[in-house]
């Protein structure tokens, strides 16, 4: 509209100035909204019909999107879980009861193929039982064994277990700095004893090994 000229009155509301298509501003906004909604409704109906006709293709598209957007999927799942905590827990219990046999079989297979993870989980439970906390994982446990050359930190024998230098029952934690590799004999013999007092009584005691343990543990 050129400057200085008055707008003609709208056909919808003669008391209001013309905005577009012969309508006032409010009616034009409503017109555009109705057109957009009508288009969206038609499009949604077409999508629903296609999904009903092609469920396998739709599932493949969804799975492909999820695999590329794992962070978004996990974040959404977490938000839903904490928002609907009671429903989520009920669904988990029902799912476990429904697929209990399959889950137990999978758990056994996983335990056999991931012994390191199994030990880490057991240590975490023990640490929590004694009021401590667990911060180690299988990679860190493997790294601790590597520092000692995959040998028992006490006698130099074959590494078979990961031992807590300060026992969990004595207030030790499950952090990497409190872990040393040990053979089964040393681990069973030491139990919850003070490691220095126990170690100095053993026939295989070595000052060099004791110093190495002190230097590499915190």
C-alpha positions in Angstrom: 0.0 0.0 0.0 1.6 3.3 -1.1 2.4 5.8 1.7 -0.1 8.5 2.5 -3.1 6.5 1.2 -5.7 5.1 3.5 -6.4 1.4 3.6 -9.8 0.4 2.3 -12.2 -1.3 4.7 -12.1 -5.1 5.0 -15.0 -7.1 3.6 -15.3 -9.3 6.7 -15.4 -6.4 9.1 -16.2 -3.1 7.5 -15.1 -1.2 10.6 -11.5 -2.6 10.3 -8.9 -1.7 7.7 -8.2 -4.2 4.8 -5.1 -6.4 5.5 -4.9 -9.1 2.7 -7.3 -10.9 0.5 -10.0 -8.4 1.4 -9.8 -9.5 5.1 -8.7 -7.8 8.3 -5.5 -8.9 10.0 -7.3 -11.2 12.5 -9.4 -12.9 9.8 -6.4 -13.3 7.5 -4.4 -15.0 10.3 -7.4 -17.4 10.9 -7.5 -18.1 7.1 -3.9 -19.0 7.0 -4.1 -21.2 10.1 -7.1 -23.1 8.7 -5.3 -23.8 5.4 -2.2 -25.0 7.3 -4.2 -27.2 9.6 -6.2 -28.7 6.7 -3.0 -29.5 4.9 -1.5 -31.1 8.0 -4.6 -33.1 8.7 -4.6 -34.5 5.1 -0.9 -35.2 5.3 -1.3 -37.0 8.6 -4.1 -39.2 7.2 -1.9 -40.1 4.3 1.0 -41.1 6.6 -1.3 -43.2 8.8 -2.6 -45.1 5.8 0.9 -45.7 4.5 2.1 -46.9 8.0 -0.8 -49.3 8.2 0.0 -50.7 4.7 3.8 -50.9 5.2 4.5 -51.7 8.9 7.9 -53.4 8.1 9.2 -50.4 6.2 8.1 -48.0 8.9 9.8 -50.1 11.6 13.0 -50.1 9.5 12.9 -46.3 9.1 12.3 -45.8 12.9 15.2 -48.2 13.8 17.5 -46.5 11.4 16.7 -43.1 12.9 17.2 -44.4 16.4 20.6 -45.9 15.6 21.7 -42.5 14.3 20.2 -40.5 17.3 21.0 -42.7 20.3 21.6 -39.7 22.6 18.2 -38.2 21.8 16.5 -41.6 22.3 18.2 -42.2 25.6 17.4 -38.7 26.9 13.8 -39.1 25.9 13.6 -42.5 27.6 15.1 -41.1 30.8 12.7 -38.1 30.9 9.7 -40.5 30.4 11.0 -42.9 33.1 11.4 -40.3 35.8 8.1 -38.6 34.9 6.2 -41.9 35.0 8.3 -43.7 37.6 5.5 -46.0 39.0 4.3 -47.0 35.5 7.8 -47.6 34.3 8.6 -49.9 37.3 5.4 -51.8 36.9 6.1 -52.4 33.2 9.6 -53.6 34.0 8.3 -56.1 36.6 5.7 -57.3 34.1 8.2 -57.7 31.3 10.6 -59.6 33.6 7.9 -62.0 34.7 6.8 -62.6 31.1 10.3 -63.2 29.8 12.0 -64.6 32.9 13.4 -67.8 31.4 14.9 -66.0 28.4 16.5 -63.3 30.6 18.0 -65.9 32.9 19.5 -67.7 30.0 20.9 -64.5 28.5 22.3 -63.5 31.9 24.2 -66.9 32.2 25.7 -66.5 28.7 26.7 -62.9 29.4 28.4 -63.9 32.7 30.5 -66.6 31.0 31.5 -64.3 28.1 32.2 -61.2 30.4 34.0 -62.5 33.5 35.7 -59.2 34.2 32.3 -57.4 34.2 31.0 -60.0 36.5 33.8 -59.5 39.1 33.4 -55.7 38.9 29.6 -56.0 39.6 30.3 -58.3 42.5 32.9 -55.9 44.0 30.4 -53.0 43.5 27.7 -54.9 45.5 30.2 -55.7 48.3 31.4 -52.1 48.4 27.8 -50.9 48.7 27.1 -53.5 51.4 29.9 -52.1 53.5 28.8 -48.5 53.0 31.5 -47.7 50.4 31.2 -46.8 46.7 32.4 -48.4 43.5 34.4 -46.4 40.9 36.3 -49.2 39.1 35.3 -50.9 35.9 36.7 -54.0 34.0 39.1 -51.8 31.9 40.6 -50.2 35.0 40.9 -53.6 36.7 42.8 -54.9 33.6 45.0 -51.9 33.7 45.8 -52.5 37.4 46.8 -56.1 36.5 49.0 -54.8 33.7 50.9 -52.5 36.1 52.0 -55.5 38.1 52.9 -57.5 35.0 49.9 -59.8 35.3 51.5 -61.4 38.4 50.4 -61.6 42.0 51.4 -58.4 43.7 52.5 -60.3 46.8 54.2 -63.5 45.7 54.8 -63.0 42.0 52.7 -66.0 41.1 50.0 -66.3 38.5 47.4 -63.5 38.6 43.9 -65.0 39.3 42.0 -62.4 41.3 41.8 -58.7 41.9 42.3 -58.0 45.6 41.3 -55.0 47.7 44.5 -53.8 49.3 42.5 -52.3 52.2 39.6 -54.8 52.6 36.1 -53.4 52.1 35.2 -54.7 55.6 37.9 -52.4 56.9 36.6 -49.3 55.1 38.4 -49.7 51.9 36.8 -48.7 48.6 36.6 -50.2 45.1 38.6 -47.4 43.4 41.5 -48.4 41.1 44.1 -47.2 43.6 42.9 -49.8 46.1 43.1 -52.8 43.7 46.0 -55.2 43.2 46.3 -58.5 41.3 46.6 -61.6 43.4 46.8 -65.3 43.1 44.0 -67.4 44.7 46.3 -68.6 47.6 47.3 -65.0 48.7 43.8 -63.6 48.2 42.3 -66.4 50.4 45.0 -66.1 53.0 45.0 -62.4 53.4 41.2 -62.1 53.7 40.4 -58.9 55.7 43.8 -58.6 57.4 46.0 -55.4 57.4 48.0 -56.1 54.2 51.3 -55.0 55.6 51.1 -57.0 58.8 49.9 -60.1 56.9 52.5 -59.7 54.1 55.5 -59.3 56.4 54.7 -62.7 58.1 54.8 -64.6 54.8 57.7 -66.7 53.6 57.7 -65.0 50.2 57.9 -61.5 51.7 59.9 -59.0 49.6 60.7 -55.5 50.6 61.0 -54.6 46.9 57.5 -55.8 46.2 56.1 -54.0 49.3 57.7 -50.7 48.1 56.2 -51.2 44.6 52.8 -51.8 46.0 53.0 -48.6 48.2 54.2 -46.6 45.2 51.4 -47.7 42.9 48.5 -47.6 45.3 46.8 -44.7 47.0 
